[in-house]
Amino acid sequence: MSSNPMLNNNVVENVILDSKPMTIQGAINKTFILLAIVVATGAYSWNLLARGFSDKAYLLMIASAIIGLILAIVTAFKPKISPYSAPLYALCEGLLTGVVSYTYNAAFEGIVVNAIGITLLSLFSMLFLYKTGIIKATEKFRTVIFTSTCAIAIFYLAGFIGALIGHPMTVFNGSTMGIVISIVICAIASLNFILDFDFFERGQNNVLPDYFEWYCGFSLLVTVIWLYIEILRLLAQMQKRN
């Protein structure tokens, strides 16, 4: 159905309609609920840092990152639990992004507002390009985006392993190479929105069960958070150059 890692064919194989069918409007509503959870919990962890509770905030960030990753992996392969796991994932991501956002904003004042604006602009731009048919989720398009996303995941994994063994990745230090890599990653993340929108439509057209509304919202949220954090990193690198 889609080459998005969160929206692969395996999750819809042998699905039985044992409830009401999902709708695009229902998926949009679930997405707004998840985003509201992210904003609320993000404001909480931001406020913790602002009040000086840095130890508690960073502990929450680490725990949220680990739990959020586990929830994302499990939900990706078990869509039926998404009505429960997706809100929990949103809660974890809110706590994580709140701390990350505050840290970036402390170093580069105003960067968070700009990152949010660019993320929303990217989202609605991709929606416009998708709805007008300028960009279509063809099989070739899905394959290219899937391959590119997997390559980025391997890149992240290599950086994580390097940090564990005492060789952290230093490419994102404001260098031209780091900025170019960040721009490419942001572009790939933005194009993943096309796959998310396509899955919303395919889910309704293929009469998937209504719990896929939560799964669609979860998948779109994964893309939003990924793009937002990458834009933060890109803007920070650009400011380092000034």
C-alpha contacts under 8 A as a table, 3 or more apart, distances in Angstrom:
res1	aa1	res2	aa2	distance
1	M	7	L	7.15
1	M	8	N	6.24
1	M	9	N	4.98
1	M	12	V	7.69
1	M	199	F	7.30
1	M	202	R	7.48
2	S	7	L	5.39
2	S	8	N	5.17
2	S	9	N	6.29
2	S	142	R	6.59
2	S	195	L	6.63
2	S	198	D	7.89
2	S	199	F	6.82
3	S	7	L	6.38
3	S	8	N	5.41
3	S	9	N	7.66
3	S	142	R	5.00
3	S	143	T	6.12
3	S	145	I	7.45
3	S	146	F	5.35
3	S	195	L	7.49
4	N	7	L	4.89
4	N	8	N	5.99
4	N	142	R	7.06
4	N	145	I	7.41
4	N	146	F	5.65
4	N	192	N	6.97
4	N	195	L	6.20
4	N	196	D	7.66
5	P	8	N	5.70
5	P	76	A	7.85
5	P	146	F	6.75
6	M	76	A	5.21
6	M	219	S	6.00
7	L	11	V	7.04
7	L	76	A	7.44
7	L	196	D	7.84
7	L	199	F	7.24
7	L	219	S	7.39
8	N	11	V	6.09
8	N	12	V	7.80
9	N	12	V	5.69
9	N	13	E	6.44
10	N	13	E	5.34
10	N	77	F	7.69
11	V	15	V	7.97
11	V	76	A	7.56
11	V	77	F	5.98
11	V	78	K	7.01
11	V	79	P	6.72
12	V	15	V	5.45
12	V	208	L	7.99
15	V	208	L	7.35
15	V	209	P	7.96
16	I	208	L	7.82
16	I	209	P	7.41
17	L	20	K	7.35
17	L	21	P	6.98
17	L	207	V	7.47
17	L	208	L	6.28
17	L	209	P	5.12
18	D	209	P	6.66
19	S	209	P	5.72
19	S	210	D	6.51
20	K	209	P	5.93
20	K	210	D	5.51
21	P	204	Q	7.24
21	P	207	V	5.34
21	P	208	L	5.47
21	P	209	P	4.51
21	P	210	D	4.83
22	M	26	G	6.65
22	M	27	A	7.32
22	M	203	G	6.89
22	M	204	Q	5.67
22	M	207	V	6.57
22	M	208	L	5.78
22	M	209	P	5.39
22	M	210	D	3.86
22	M	211	Y	7.03
22	M	212	F	6.33
22	M	213	E	5.80
23	T	26	G	5.07
23	T	27	A	6.29
23	T	200	F	7.91
23	T	203	G	7.59
23	T	204	Q	5.16
23	T	210	D	7.30
23	T	213	E	7.06
24	I	27	A	5.06
24	I	28	I	6.18
24	I	200	F	5.74
24	I	201	E	6.52
24	I	203	G	7.97
24	I	204	Q	6.29
24	I	213	E	7.57
25	Q	28	I	5.02
25	Q	29	N	6.19
26	G	29	N	5.09
26	G	30	K	6.27
26	G	213	E	5.95
27	A	30	K	5.09
27	A	31	T	6.15
27	A	200	F	7.10
27	A	212	F	7.61
27	A	213	E	4.04
27	A	214	W	6.34
27	A	216	C	6.09
27	A	217	G	5.91
28	I	31	T	5.00
28	I	32	F	6.38
28	I	213	E	7.73
28	I	217	G	6.91
29	N	32	F	5.24
29	N	33	I	6.42
30	K	33	I	5.05
30	K	34	L	6.29
30	K	213	E	6.46
30	K	214	W	5.74
30	K	217	G	5.74
31	T	34	L	5.13
31	T	35	L	6.18
31	T	214	W	7.30
31	T	216	C	7.62
31	T	217	G	4.19
31	T	218	F	7.07
31	T	220	L	7.40
31	T	221	L	7.18
32	F	35	L	5.02
32	F	36	A	6.07
32	F	217	G	7.98
33	I	36	A	5.10
33	I	37	I	6.39
34	L	37	I	5.12
34	L	38	V	6.37
34	L	86	A	7.38
34	L	87	P	5.93
34	L	90	A	5.70
34	L	217	G	7.11
34	L	218	F	7.52
34	L	221	L	7.43
35	L	38	V	4.99
35	L	39	V	6.23
35	L	90	A	7.18
35	L	221	L	7.23
36	A	39	V	5.12
36	A	40	A	6.12
37	I	40	A	5.15
37	I	41	T	6.09
37	I	87	P	7.23
37	I	90	A	5.98
37	I	91	L	5.86
37	I	94	G	6.95
38	V	41	T	5.42
38	V	42	G	5.71
38	V	90	A	5.30
38	V	91	L	5.75
38	V	92	C	7.90
38	V	93	E	6.33
38	V	94	G	3.95
38	V	95	L	7.49
39	V	42	G	5.01
39	V	43	A	6.03
39	V	94	G	6.18
40	A	43	A	5.24
40	A	44	Y	6.44
40	A	94	G	7.18
41	T	44	Y	4.92
41	T	45	S	6.39
41	T	91	L	6.02
41	T	92	C	7.92
41	T	94	G	4.80
41	T	95	L	5.28
41	T	98	G	7.33
42	G	45	S	5.37
42	G	46	W	6.04
42	G	93	E	7.80
42	G	94	G	4.18
42	G	95	L	4.89
42	G	96	L	7.14
42	G	97	T	6.03
42	G	98	G	3.93
42	G	99	V	7.39
43	A	46	W	5.04
43	A	47	N	6.00
43	A	94	G	7.87
43	A	98	G	6.11
44	Y	47	N	5.14
44	Y	48	L	6.32
44	Y	95	L	7.23
44	Y	98	G	7.36
45	S	48	L	4.96
45	S	49	L	6.58
45	S	57	A	5.94
45	S	60	L	7.97
45	S	94	G	7.93
45	S	95	L	5.38
45	S	96	L	7.72
45	S	98	G	5.22
45	S	99	V	5.79
46	W	49	L	5.41
46	W	50	A	6.24
46	W	98	G	4.79
46	W	99	V	5.51
46	W	101	S	7.50
46	W	102	Y	5.71
47	N	50	A	4.82
47	N	51	R	6.10
48	L	51	R	5.30
48	L	52	G	6.45
48	L	53	F	5.23
48	L	54	S	6.85
48	L	56	K	7.60
48	L	57	A	5.95
49	L	52	G	5.06
49	L	53	F	5.29
49	L	54	S	5.09
49	L	57	A	6.16
49	L	99	V	7.21
49	L	102	Y	7.37
50	A	53	F	7.52
53	F	56	K	5.60
53	F	57	A	6.19
54	S	57	A	4.96
54	S	58	Y	5.99
55	D	58	Y	5.41
55	D	59	L	6.11
56	K	59	L	5.14
56	K	60	L	6.15
57	A	60	L	5.13
57	A	61	M	6.19
57	A	99	V	6.76
58	Y	61	M	4.82
58	Y	62	I	6.24
58	Y	99	V	7.12
59	L	62	I	5.29
59	L	63	A	6.19
60	L	63	A	5.15
60	L	64	S	5.82
60	L	95	L	6.84
60	L	96	L	7.47
61	M	64	S	5.08
61	M	65	A	6.04
61	M	95	L	6.07
61	M	96	L	4.69
61	M	99	V	6.61
62	I	65	A	5.15
62	I	66	I	6.39
62	I	96	L	7.64
63	A	66	I	5.32
63	A	67	I	6.10
64	S	67	I	5.15
64	S	68	G	5.55
64	S	92	C	4.61
64	S	93	E	6.74
64	S	95	L	6.57
64	S	96	L	6.04
65	A	68	G	5.15
65	A	69	L	6.09
65	A	92	C	6.85
65	A	93	E	7.23
65	A	96	L	6.37
66	I	69	L	5.28
66	I	70	I	6.41
67	I	70	I	5.14
67	I	71	L	6.12
67	I	89	Y	7.89
67	I	92	C	7.08
68	G	71	L	5.05
68	G	72	A	6.03
68	G	88	L	7.86
68	G	89	Y	5.26
68	G	92	C	5.46
68	G	93	E	6.53
69	L	72	A	5.08
69	L	73	I	6.28
70	I	73	I	5.30
70	I	74	V	6.19
71	L	74	V	5.20
71	L	75	T	5.87
71	L	85	S	6.33
71	L	86	A	7.86
71	L	88	L	7.80
71	L	89	Y	6.06
72	A	75	T	5.21
72	A	76	A	5.98
72	A	89	Y	6.87
73	I	76	A	5.19
73	I	77	F	6.77
74	V	77	F	5.55
74	V	78	K	5.94
75	T	78	K	4.82
75	T	79	P	5.47
75	T	80	K	7.98
75	T	81	I	6.59
75	T	82	S	5.95
75	T	85	S	6.60
75	T	86	A	7.47
75	T	215	Y	7.79
76	A	79	P	6.35
78	K	81	I	6.04
78	K	82	S	7.39
79	P	82	S	5.20
79	P	211	Y	7.38
79	P	212	F	6.66
79	P	215	Y	5.86
80	K	83	P	7.31
80	K	211	Y	6.19
80	K	212	F	7.43
81	I	84	Y	5.68
81	I	85	S	5.92
82	S	85	S	4.76
82	S	86	A	4.96
82	S	87	P	7.96
82	S	211	Y	6.80
82	S	212	F	7.57
82	S	214	W	5.63
82	S	215	Y	5.46
82	S	218	F	7.56
83	P	86	A	5.96
83	P	87	P	7.12
83	P	211	Y	6.24
83	P	214	W	5.48
83	P	215	Y	7.55
84	Y	87	P	6.05
84	Y	88	L	6.72
85	S	88	L	5.08
85	S	89	Y	5.96
86	A	89	Y	4.96
86	A	90	A	6.15
86	A	214	W	6.61
86	A	215	Y	7.16
86	A	217	G	7.88
86	A	218	F	5.52
87	P	90	A	4.95
87	P	91	L	6.18
88	L	91	L	5.01
88	L	92	C	6.33
89	Y	92	C	5.14
89	Y	93	E	6.13
90	A	93	E	5.08
90	A	94	G	6.00
90	A	218	F	7.98
90	A	221	L	7.77
91	L	94	G	5.17
91	L	95	L	6.43
92	C	95	L	5.27
92	C	96	L	6.23
93	E	96	L	4.95
93	E	97	T	5.91
93	E	225	I	7.65
94	G	97	T	5.24
94	G	98	G	5.90
95	L	98	G	5.27
95	L	99	V	6.60
96	L	99	V	5.55
96	L	100	V	6.30
97	T	100	V	4.87
97	T	101	S	5.68
97	T	225	I	7.91
97	T	229	I	7.75
98	G	101	S	5.18
98	G	102	Y	6.16
99	V	102	Y	5.22
99	V	103	T	6.17
100	V	103	T	5.20
100	V	104	Y	6.27
101	S	104	Y	5.23
101	S	105	N	5.99
101	S	112	V	6.18
101	S	232	L	7.95
102	Y	105	N	5.02
102	Y	106	A	6.01
103	T	106	A	5.21
103	T	107	A	6.57
104	Y	107	A	5.25
104	Y	108	F	5.97
104	Y	109	E	7.83
104	Y	111	I	7.07
104	Y	112	V	7.37
104	Y	232	L	7.38
104	Y	236	A	7.50
105	N	108	F	4.90
105	N	109	E	4.78
105	N	110	G	6.15
105	N	111	I	5.67
105	N	112	V	5.99
106	A	109	E	5.93
108	F	111	I	5.77
108	F	236	A	6.98
108	F	239	Q	7.65
109	E	112	V	7.80
110	G	113	V	5.64
110	G	114	N	6.63
111	I	114	N	5.18
111	I	115	A	6.08
111	I	232	L	6.96
111	I	235	L	7.00
111	I	236	A	7.51
112	V	115	A	4.99
112	V	116	I	6.11
112	V	232	L	6.99
113	V	116	I	5.23
113	V	117	G	6.17
114	N	117	G	5.08
114	N	118	I	6.16
115	A	118	I	5.19
115	A	119	T	6.05
115	A	228	Y	6.28
115	A	231	I	5.78
115	A	232	L	5.65
115	A	235	L	7.56
116	I	119	T	5.11
116	I	120	L	6.20
116	I	228	Y	6.71
117	G	120	L	5.28
117	G	121	L	6.08
118	I	121	L	4.91
118	I	122	S	6.03
118	I	231	I	7.65
119	T	122	S	5.12
119	T	123	L	6.20
119	T	224	V	7.21
119	T	227	L	6.65
119	T	228	Y	5.70
119	T	231	I	7.43
120	L	123	L	4.99
120	L	124	F	6.21
121	L	124	F	5.38
121	L	125	S	5.88
122	S	125	S	5.05
122	S	126	M	6.06
122	S	190	S	6.31
123	L	126	M	5.35
123	L	127	L	6.24
123	L	190	S	7.04
123	L	193	F	6.88
123	L	224	V	7.92
124	F	127	L	4.85
124	F	128	F	6.10
125	S	128	F	5.10
125	S	129	L	6.21
126	M	129	L	5.00
126	M	130	Y	6.00
126	M	190	S	7.11
126	M	191	L	7.12
126	M	193	F	6.49
126	M	194	I	6.44
127	L	130	Y	5.06
127	L	131	K	6.01
127	L	193	F	7.60
127	L	194	I	7.21
127	L	197	F	7.38
128	F	131	K	5.22
128	F	132	T	6.02
129	L	132	T	5.39
129	L	133	G	6.12
129	L	134	I	5.08
129	L	135	I	5.55
130	Y	133	G	5.15
130	Y	134	I	6.25
130	Y	135	I	5.33
130	Y	136	K	6.23
130	Y	194	I	6.30
130	Y	197	F	7.62
131	K	134	I	7.81
132	T	135	I	7.81
133	G	136	K	5.68
135	I	194	I	7.75
136	K	141	F	7.61
136	K	194	I	7.64
137	A	141	F	5.77
137	A	142	R	6.24
137	A	194	I	6.53
137	A	195	L	6.39
137	A	198	D	6.60
138	T	141	F	5.05
138	T	142	R	6.21
139	E	142	R	5.11
139	E	143	T	6.20
140	K	143	T	5.10
140	K	144	V	6.22
141	F	144	V	5.24
141	F	145	I	6.20
142	R	145	I	5.26
142	R	146	F	5.89
142	R	195	L	7.18
143	T	146	F	5.09
143	T	147	T	6.03
144	V	147	T	5.23
144	V	148	S	6.07
145	I	148	S	5.05
145	I	149	T	5.94
145	I	188	I	6.76
145	I	191	L	7.27
145	I	192	N	6.90
146	F	149	T	5.15
146	F	150	C	6.16
147	T	150	C	5.19
147	T	151	A	6.21
148	S	151	A	5.06
148	S	152	I	6.31
148	S	188	I	7.06
149	T	152	I	5.09
149	T	153	A	6.23
149	T	188	I	6.91
149	T	189	A	7.74
150	C	153	A	4.94
150	C	154	I	6.29
151	A	154	I	5.13
151	A	155	F	6.24
152	I	155	F	4.85
152	I	156	Y	6.18
152	I	185	I	7.26
153	A	156	Y	5.06
153	A	157	L	6.16
154	I	157	L	4.94
154	I	158	A	6.11
155	F	158	A	5.16
155	F	159	G	6.32
156	Y	159	G	5.10
156	Y	160	F	6.19
157	L	160	F	5.01
157	L	161	I	6.16
158	A	161	I	5.20
158	A	162	G	6.04
159	G	162	G	5.00
159	G	163	A	6.18
159	G	168	P	6.45
159	G	169	M	5.47
160	F	163	A	5.17
160	F	164	L	6.37
160	F	168	P	7.56
161	I	164	L	5.07
161	I	165	I	6.45
162	G	165	I	5.34
162	G	166	G	6.28
162	G	167	H	4.73
162	G	168	P	5.20
162	G	169	M	6.78
163	A	166	G	5.17
163	A	167	H	5.09
163	A	168	P	3.98
163	A	169	M	6.89
164	L	167	H	7.32
164	L	168	P	7.63
169	M	172	F	7.39
170	T	173	N	5.95
171	V	174	G	7.77
171	V	175	S	6.90
171	V	177	M	6.90
171	V	178	G	4.99
172	F	175	S	6.80
172	F	177	M	7.99
172	F	178	G	4.53
172	F	179	I	7.05
172	F	182	S	7.94
172	F	233	R	7.83
172	F	237	Q	6.81
173	N	178	G	6.56
173	N	237	Q	6.21
173	N	240	K	7.77
174	G	178	G	6.11
174	G	179	I	6.43
174	G	236	A	7.73
174	G	237	Q	4.15
174	G	238	M	6.21
174	G	239	Q	7.89
174	G	240	K	5.61
174	G	241	R	5.89
175	S	178	G	5.11
175	S	179	I	6.29
175	S	237	Q	7.52
175	S	241	R	7.76
176	T	179	I	5.18
176	T	180	V	6.17
177	M	180	V	5.15
177	M	181	I	6.15
178	G	181	I	5.17
178	G	182	S	6.17
178	G	237	Q	7.69
179	I	182	S	5.06
179	I	183	I	6.17
179	I	234	L	6.21
179	I	237	Q	6.52
179	I	238	M	7.15
180	V	183	I	5.11
180	V	184	V	6.27
181	I	184	V	5.15
181	I	185	I	6.20
182	S	185	I	5.07
182	S	186	C	6.07
182	S	230	E	6.71
182	S	231	I	7.74
182	S	233	R	7.42
182	S	234	L	5.59
183	I	186	C	5.09
183	I	187	A	6.14
183	I	234	L	7.00
184	V	187	A	5.06
184	V	188	I	6.28
185	I	188	I	5.16
185	I	189	A	6.08
185	I	230	E	7.30
186	C	189	A	5.03
186	C	190	S	6.08
186	C	227	L	5.90
186	C	230	E	6.15
186	C	231	I	6.62
187	A	190	S	5.11
187	A	191	L	6.28
188	I	191	L	5.12
188	I	192	N	6.39
189	A	192	N	5.20
189	A	193	F	7.28
189	A	223	T	6.40
189	A	226	W	6.97
189	A	227	L	5.56
190	S	193	F	5.59
190	S	194	I	7.83
190	S	223	T	7.68
190	S	227	L	6.76
191	L	194	I	5.51
191	L	195	L	7.40
192	N	195	L	5.23
192	N	196	D	6.45
192	N	223	T	6.77
193	F	196	D	4.90
193	F	197	F	6.16
193	F	220	L	6.98
193	F	223	T	6.83
194	I	197	F	5.20
194	I	198	D	6.09
195	L	198	D	4.96
195	L	199	F	6.15
196	D	199	F	5.17
196	D	200	F	6.44
196	D	216	C	7.15
196	D	219	S	6.76
196	D	220	L	5.83
197	F	200	F	5.13
197	F	201	E	6.62
198	D	201	E	5.31
198	D	202	R	6.12
199	F	202	R	4.90
199	F	203	G	5.70
199	F	216	C	7.18
200	F	203	G	5.31
200	F	204	Q	6.55
200	F	216	C	6.34
201	E	204	Q	5.33
201	E	205	N	6.12
202	R	205	N	4.94
202	R	206	N	5.79
203	G	206	N	5.30
203	G	207	V	6.14
203	G	208	L	5.42
203	G	212	F	7.39
204	Q	207	V	5.11
204	Q	208	L	6.36
205	N	208	L	7.96
208	L	212	F	6.65
209	P	212	F	5.93
210	D	213	E	5.58
210	D	214	W	7.91
211	Y	214	W	5.57
211	Y	215	Y	6.70
212	F	215	Y	4.58
212	F	216	C	5.91
213	E	216	C	5.19
213	E	217	G	6.27
214	W	217	G	5.02
214	W	218	F	6.00
215	Y	218	F	4.94
215	Y	219	S	6.16
216	C	219	S	5.14
216	C	220	L	6.24
217	G	220	L	5.21
217	G	221	L	6.06
218	F	221	L	5.05
218	F	222	V	6.26
219	S	222	V	5.16
219	S	223	T	6.60
220	L	223	T	5.20
220	L	224	V	6.24
221	L	224	V	4.95
221	L	225	I	6.10
222	V	225	I	5.43
222	V	226	W	6.11
223	T	226	W	5.12
223	T	227	L	6.05
224	V	227	L	5.27
224	V	228	Y	6.03
225	I	228	Y	5.10
225	I	229	I	6.20
226	W	229	I	5.49
226	W	230	E	6.27
227	L	230	E	5.11
227	L	231	I	6.05
228	Y	231	I	5.14
228	Y	232	L	6.26
229	I	232	L	5.03
229	I	233	R	6.35
230	E	233	R	5.05
230	E	234	L	6.13
231	I	234	L	4.92
231	I	235	L	6.04
232	L	235	L	5.28
232	L	236	A	6.10
233	R	236	A	5.09
233	R	237	Q	6.22
234	L	237	Q	5.20
234	L	238	M	6.29
235	L	238	M	5.05
235	L	239	Q	6.20
236	A	239	Q	5.16
236	A	240	K	6.27
237	Q	240	K	5.07
237	Q	241	R	6.64
238	M	241	R	5.28
238	M	242	N	6.92
239	Q	242	N	5.21
